[in-house]
Amino acid sequence: MEPPICALCHRDQRDHENLEFDLVRFRNFESIDHPGHPDGLLWFCQDHLDGARRLDSRTSGEALRLMRADEQRPRWLRVLRRAFGR
């Protein structure tokens, strides 16, 4: 299993002990029976967790692409989109 490092902003829980991190399981999740980290299961920090959970019906790659595109938009537009839906 990979350590808790946000898949979007790459913050590491070891360097940001005050932030909460959690795993999100996406559509392409595949359980594994050996050491390692399964596809479709990604860590996110508290700042990106809600956005990742809203996209958990997609594959992890699709979700990351959408989240990165959203991060490029002006902050005021991101706030409006989150407040009134997509």
N, C-alpha and C positions, 0 to 999 in steps of 0.2 A: 504494500500500500504506500502511495506517495504521501509525503508530509503535507500538512495543511498550508498550501500556497494558493492564493486566489488565481484562478485560471484567466481572469480578465486583467487585473492590475498587477499581478505577481507579488503582492504583499505576502510576506512569510509570517506565520503566526509566531515563530520564534523571535522575530524582530518587533512584532506588534502584539504583545501579550494582552493589551487592553481591548483588542478587536475579537469579535466572535467569528468563528469559521464553521461551515457545515458543508456536507456533501450533497450534491444534487444528482439524481439519477435521471438520465435522459432516455429517449426512445431506443437508442442503439446500445443500451446497457447489455453486457453479456457477463454473466457470472463466470468466474474462473476457479479452478480447483488446484491452483499452484501459486506460489509466491508471485507477487506483482500487483499491478493496478489494473482493474478491469476497464475496458473501453466503455464510454458512456457514463462514467461516474467521475464528477469533477468537484474540486473544492472551490468555494467562493467565500469571500469575506462578507461581513455584515452589510457593507455598502452595495454589494452586487448580488446578494442572495435572493432578494425578492424578484429582481429582474430575471435571474436564472430560473427560479421556480415557475415564473409565468411562461417560460419557454420549454418546460420539461417534456412537452409532447413532441418536440422536434429532436433531431439528432444533436449530439454535443457540438459538432462542427457547425451546423446551421445556427444553433443558439449563440455560439461565440461570434459568428459573423454578424448576426443581427445586433448583439450587444456592443460589439466594437463600432459598428456603424452608428448606433445610437449615441455612443460616447463622443463621436465627432461632431454631433449637432450642438448648437448653442445651448447653454444650461437652461435658459428660459423656455426653449422649445421642448426640451426633455421633461421639464416640470409640467408643462401643459399636456403633453402626450400621456404622461403617467396619471395625471388628474382626471382626464377625460377619455382615456382609453385610446386604443390604436385604430 
